Amino acid sequence: MNNINFTHYQHAHCESGVTANLLRHQGIDISEPLVFGIGAGLFFGHIPFLKISGTPGSTFRTWPGAIFKRVAQRLHVKMHTERFRSPEKAMLALDRALDAGRPVGMLSSVFYLPYLPEAFRFHFNAHNLVVYGKENGLYKVSDPVMEHVTTIAPEDLAKARFAKGAPEPKGFMYYINEVPKDIHYEKAIQQGIKQTCFFMMSPPVPWFGNKAVFLLAKKIKEYPRKLTPRKASLYLGNIIRMQEEIGTGGAGFRYLYAAFLQEAAQKLHRDDLQGFSKELTQVGDDWRNFAYHAARLMKARQSDVVSYDELSDLLRVCGDKEKDIFTRLEKLRWQ
């Protein structure tokens, strides 16, 4: 089988990292923050009625697959995406793409990736990686959250691609067919910023966008009254895990988007974007502060422990600052 000369780069987040690596393979020199921003990856959602492993679902990023799709559309890159009904068809399609010299991005379940440390393997079905060859019966893997490339057995990869649970990957894979001769970033950056502002500020329901930050703050304040101490601790633990361990999570995504705004400021010669970048970096620090105190409360540390009310107030600070930032960012005038 064709072993592709693929260069691996480690990144902060799986989908933006995979997208950047696939584009770099095609000769497009693009950073992960630029991918994340053009793809409007920043988001927030808290859905109390959607339980994941028994706890309410929270998300700090847009839905899986959207970043790659939006970046491809905005940079006029021709791509191929596909889902499958059976592992056999999915693995056959992967082999054909590799034989054609194409590195392939795909969704997988973290739980079934044996090359990851056991402590990080739990049921999360939206992890992205690249397969770029096959040798001695093993697939060659570039996982952007790992420092080095690795390998995986076909049966393990098939299991990871067809894991059960929400969302089901269903063997989803994607690759690049063709890239334009010239890449124009200006319009793509503007489109990415406008869409991020829209998704953060415009959802009419309380479960998505900036409104959802305040919804979660309200729910946290209710935990001691409505939940047992153990369940309250579990709920907090899941929020922290979604924020700090899956991908780069809440604070990390704020830093990543801040890095995008900094790079966008340089490409578009906009000093105002540089200011927004600094503000969002500070919000990332606020999210990290929230996670620190939530972890201490969850573990019942005796010193420096805030109450659930105080923890809720810390989260409201994050929500208030982001509301101000994205309201002003949305009003920017573009030439």
C-alpha positions as CSV (number, residue, x, y, z in Angstrom):
1,M,0.0,0.0,0.0
2,N,1.1,3.5,-0.8
3,N,2.9,5.1,2.2
4,I,2.4,8.8,1.9
5,N,5.2,11.3,2.7
6,F,3.1,13.0,5.4
7,T,4.6,15.5,7.9
8,H,3.1,15.4,11.4
9,Y,2.7,18.5,13.5
10,Q,1.4,18.4,17.1
11,H,-1.5,20.8,17.8
12,A,-3.8,21.9,20.6
13,H,-7.1,20.6,19.3
14,C,-7.9,17.5,17.2
15,E,-10.1,18.8,14.3
16,S,-8.4,22.1,13.8
17,G,-5.1,20.3,14.0
18,V,-6.1,17.6,11.5
19,T,-7.4,20.3,9.1
20,A,-4.1,22.3,9.4
21,N,-2.0,19.2,8.8
22,L,-4.1,18.1,5.7
23,L,-3.8,21.6,4.2
24,R,-0.1,21.8,4.9
25,H,0.3,18.5,3.1
26,Q,-1.2,20.2,0.1
27,G,1.3,23.0,0.3
28,I,-0.9,25.6,2.1
29,D,1.1,27.2,5.0
30,I,-1.7,27.7,7.5
31,S,-1.6,27.8,11.3
32,E,-4.0,25.9,13.6
33,P,-5.4,29.2,15.1
34,L,-6.2,30.5,11.6
35,V,-8.0,27.2,10.8
36,F,-10.0,27.4,14.1
37,G,-11.0,31.0,13.5
38,I,-11.9,30.7,9.8
39,G,-13.8,27.5,10.6
40,A,-15.7,29.4,13.4
41,G,-14.8,26.7,15.9
42,L,-15.6,28.7,19.1
43,F,-19.0,28.0,20.6
44,F,-20.7,27.2,23.9
45,G,-23.7,25.0,24.7
46,H,-25.2,23.5,27.8
47,I,-28.0,21.0,27.3
48,P,-29.3,19.8,30.7
49,F,-31.8,17.3,29.2
50,L,-29.1,15.6,27.0
51,K,-27.2,13.3,29.3
52,I,-23.8,12.0,28.5
53,S,-22.6,9.2,30.8
54,G,-25.4,10.3,33.2
55,T,-24.4,14.0,33.3
56,P,-25.7,17.0,31.4
57,G,-23.9,17.7,28.2
58,S,-21.8,20.8,27.7
59,T,-19.8,21.8,24.6
60,F,-17.1,24.5,24.1
61,R,-16.8,24.1,20.4
62,T,-18.9,23.8,17.2
63,W,-20.2,20.4,16.1
64,P,-17.8,17.8,14.8
65,G,-16.8,18.2,11.1
66,A,-17.9,21.8,10.8
67,I,-14.4,23.3,11.1
68,F,-13.0,21.3,8.2
69,K,-16.0,21.9,6.0
70,R,-16.1,25.7,6.6
71,V,-12.4,26.1,6.1
72,A,-12.5,24.2,2.8
73,Q,-15.5,26.2,1.6
74,R,-14.0,29.6,2.5
75,L,-10.6,28.8,1.0
76,H,-12.2,27.2,-2.0
77,V,-10.6,23.8,-1.3
78,K,-12.3,20.8,-2.9
79,M,-12.9,18.1,-0.4
80,H,-14.6,14.7,-0.1
81,T,-16.6,13.5,2.9
82,E,-18.3,10.2,3.5
83,R,-20.2,8.2,6.1
84,F,-20.7,4.4,6.0
85,R,-23.2,1.8,7.1
86,S,-20.7,-0.9,7.8
87,P,-17.1,-1.1,9.0
88,E,-16.1,-3.2,6.0
89,K,-17.1,-0.6,3.5
90,A,-15.5,2.2,5.6
91,M,-12.2,0.4,5.8
92,L,-12.2,-0.5,2.1
93,A,-12.8,3.2,1.2
94,L,-10.0,4.2,3.5
95,D,-7.6,1.7,1.8
96,R,-8.6,3.0,-1.6
97,A,-7.9,6.6,-0.6
98,L,-4.5,5.7,0.8
99,D,-3.7,3.8,-2.4
100,A,-4.5,7.0,-4.3
101,G,-2.0,8.9,-2.2
102,R,-4.5,10.8,0.0
103,P,-4.0,11.2,3.7
104,V,-7.4,10.7,5.3
105,G,-9.0,12.6,8.2
106,M,-11.6,10.8,10.3
107,L,-13.8,10.8,13.4
108,S,-13.1,8.2,16.1
109,S,-13.9,7.3,19.7
110,V,-11.1,8.1,22.1
111,F,-12.0,5.0,24.1
112,Y,-10.9,2.6,21.4
113,L,-7.6,4.2,20.5
114,P,-5.0,2.0,22.3
115,Y,-2.1,4.3,21.6
116,L,-3.6,6.9,24.0
117,P,-2.8,6.7,27.7
118,E,-5.5,4.8,29.5
119,A,-6.3,7.8,31.7
120,F,-7.4,9.7,28.6
121,R,-9.5,6.9,27.1
122,F,-13.2,7.5,27.8
123,H,-16.4,7.4,25.7
124,F,-16.0,10.5,23.5
125,N,-16.9,9.9,19.8
126,A,-15.7,13.1,18.1
127,H,-12.0,12.8,18.1
128,N,-10.2,13.5,14.8
129,L,-7.0,11.9,13.5
130,V,-5.3,11.3,10.2
131,V,-4.4,7.9,8.7
132,Y,-1.6,8.3,6.1
133,G,-0.5,4.8,5.3
134,K,-0.4,1.1,6.1
135,E,2.7,-1.0,6.9
136,N,3.0,-4.5,8.2
137,G,-0.7,-4.8,8.7
138,L,-0.9,-1.6,10.8
139,Y,-2.3,1.8,9.9
140,K,0.0,4.7,10.3
141,V,-1.6,7.5,12.4
142,S,-1.0,11.2,12.8
143,D,-3.0,12.2,15.8
144,P,-2.5,16.0,16.3
145,V,-2.7,15.9,20.0
146,M,0.2,13.4,20.2
147,E,3.9,14.4,20.0
148,H,4.8,11.7,17.5
149,V,3.1,9.5,14.9
150,T,1.9,6.1,15.8
151,T,0.2,3.0,14.5
152,I,-3.1,1.2,15.1
153,A,-4.4,-2.3,14.2
154,P,-7.2,-2.4,11.6
155,E,-9.7,-4.0,14.1
156,D,-9.0,-1.2,16.7
157,L,-9.4,1.5,14.1
158,A,-12.7,0.0,12.8
159,K,-14.0,-0.2,16.4
160,A,-13.1,3.4,17.0
161,R,-14.7,4.5,13.8
162,F,-18.0,2.7,14.6
163,A,-18.3,3.3,18.3
164,K,-21.9,3.5,19.7
165,G,-23.2,6.5,21.6
166,A,-23.9,10.1,20.8
167,P,-22.7,11.2,18.4
168,E,-22.0,8.0,16.4
169,P,-19.0,8.5,14.0
170,K,-20.4,6.1,11.5
171,G,-17.0,5.8,9.9
172,F,-17.0,9.4,8.9
173,M,-13.9,10.3,6.9
174,Y,-12.7,13.2,4.8
175,Y,-9.8,14.2,2.5
176,I,-8.7,17.0,0.2
177,N,-9.1,16.5,-3.6
178,E,-7.8,19.8,-4.9
179,V,-6.6,23.2,-3.7
180,P,-6.5,26.5,-5.5
181,K,-3.3,28.0,-6.8
182,D,-3.7,31.1,-4.6
183,I,-5.2,31.3,-1.1
184,H,-7.0,34.6,-0.1
185,Y,-7.4,34.8,3.6
186,E,-9.0,38.2,4.0
187,K,-12.6,37.4,3.2
188,A,-12.4,33.9,4.8
189,I,-11.2,35.6,8.1
190,Q,-14.1,38.1,8.0
191,Q,-16.6,35.3,7.3
192,G,-15.3,33.2,10.2
193,I,-15.5,36.1,12.7
194,K,-19.0,37.1,11.6
195,Q,-20.2,33.5,12.0
196,T,-18.6,33.1,15.4
197,C,-20.3,36.3,16.6
198,F,-23.6,35.1,15.2
199,F,-23.4,31.7,16.9
200,M,-22.3,33.2,20.2
201,M,-24.9,36.0,20.3
202,S,-27.9,35.1,18.2
203,P,-29.4,31.7,19.3
204,P,-32.9,32.4,20.6
205,V,-32.9,29.4,22.9
206,P,-31.1,29.4,26.3
207,W,-29.0,26.2,25.6
208,F,-26.6,27.7,23.0
209,G,-24.3,30.6,22.6
210,N,-23.5,33.2,25.3
211,K,-27.0,32.6,26.9
212,A,-25.9,29.0,27.8
213,V,-23.0,30.3,30.0
214,F,-25.6,32.0,32.2
215,L,-27.8,29.0,32.1
216,L,-25.0,26.8,33.4
217,A,-24.2,29.4,36.1
218,K,-27.8,29.2,37.2
219,K,-27.8,25.4,37.2
220,I,-24.5,25.3,39.3
221,K,-26.1,27.5,41.9
222,E,-29.0,25.0,42.2
223,Y,-26.7,21.9,42.5
224,P,-26.6,21.8,46.4
225,R,-30.4,22.1,46.6
226,K,-31.4,19.7,43.8
227,L,-28.6,17.1,43.8
228,T,-27.0,14.8,46.2
229,P,-23.4,15.8,47.2
230,R,-22.1,12.9,45.1
231,K,-24.1,13.8,42.0
232,A,-23.2,17.5,42.3
233,S,-19.6,16.4,42.4
234,L,-20.0,14.3,39.3
235,Y,-21.7,17.1,37.4
236,L,-18.9,19.5,38.3
237,G,-16.3,16.9,37.3
238,N,-17.9,16.5,33.9
239,I,-17.9,20.3,33.3
240,I,-14.2,20.4,34.1
241,R,-13.5,17.4,31.9
242,M,-15.3,19.0,29.0
243,Q,-13.6,22.3,29.6
244,E,-10.0,21.2,30.2
245,E,-9.4,17.7,29.0
246,I,-11.5,17.1,25.8
247,G,-9.6,18.8,22.9
248,T,-8.4,22.0,24.6
249,G,-11.7,22.7,26.2
250,G,-13.2,26.0,27.2
251,A,-10.2,28.0,28.4
252,G,-7.9,26.5,25.7
253,F,-10.4,27.3,23.0
254,R,-10.5,30.9,24.2
255,Y,-6.7,31.1,24.0
256,L,-6.8,29.5,20.5
257,Y,-9.4,32.0,19.3
258,A,-7.3,34.8,20.8
259,A,-4.3,33.6,18.8
260,F,-6.5,33.6,15.7
261,L,-7.5,37.2,16.3
262,Q,-3.9,38.1,16.8
263,E,-2.9,36.5,13.4
264,A,-6.0,38.0,11.8
265,A,-4.9,41.5,13.0
266,Q,-1.6,41.0,11.2
267,K,-3.1,39.7,7.9
268,L,-5.8,42.4,7.8
269,H,-3.7,45.2,9.3
270,R,-6.3,45.7,12.1
271,D,-5.1,46.9,15.4
272,D,-8.6,46.6,16.9
273,L,-8.4,42.8,16.4
274,Q,-5.2,42.8,18.4
275,G,-7.1,44.4,21.3
276,F,-9.9,41.8,21.1
277,S,-7.2,39.1,21.2
278,K,-5.8,40.4,24.5
279,E,-9.3,40.7,26.0
280,L,-10.2,37.1,25.1
281,T,-6.9,35.8,26.5
282,Q,-7.9,37.4,29.8
283,V,-11.3,35.6,29.6
284,G,-9.4,32.3,29.0
285,D,-7.7,33.0,32.4
286,D,-11.1,33.5,34.0
287,W,-12.3,30.2,32.6
288,R,-9.2,28.5,34.0
289,N,-9.8,30.2,37.4
290,F,-13.4,28.8,37.3
291,A,-12.1,25.3,36.6
292,Y,-9.5,25.5,39.4
293,H,-12.1,26.4,42.0
294,A,-14.6,23.9,40.6
295,A,-12.0,21.1,40.9
296,R,-11.3,22.1,44.5
297,L,-15.0,22.2,45.4
298,M,-15.6,18.8,43.7
299,K,-12.7,17.3,45.7
300,A,-13.9,18.9,48.9
301,R,-10.6,20.6,49.7
302,Q,-10.6,22.3,53.1
303,S,-8.7,25.4,52.2
304,D,-9.4,28.0,49.5
305,V,-12.8,26.4,48.6
306,V,-15.5,28.6,47.2
307,S,-19.3,27.9,47.5
308,Y,-21.5,26.8,44.7
309,D,-22.9,30.4,44.7
310,E,-19.4,31.8,44.3
311,L,-18.6,29.3,41.6
312,S,-21.7,30.4,39.7
313,D,-20.6,34.0,40.0
314,L,-17.2,33.2,38.6
315,L,-18.9,31.7,35.6
316,R,-21.2,34.7,35.2
317,V,-18.0,36.9,35.0
318,C,-16.9,34.8,32.0
319,G,-20.3,35.2,30.4
320,D,-20.5,38.9,30.9
321,K,-17.0,39.5,29.5
322,E,-17.7,37.3,26.4
323,K,-21.0,39.0,25.8
324,D,-19.3,42.4,25.8
325,I,-16.4,41.2,23.5
326,F,-18.6,39.5,20.9
327,T,-21.2,42.3,20.9
328,R,-18.4,44.7,20.0
329,L,-16.7,42.3,17.6
330,E,-20.0,41.8,15.8
331,K,-20.3,45.5,15.2
332,L,-16.9,45.9,13.5
333,R,-17.0,47.6,10.1
334,W,-15.2,45.8,7.2
335,Q,-14.1,47.3,3.9
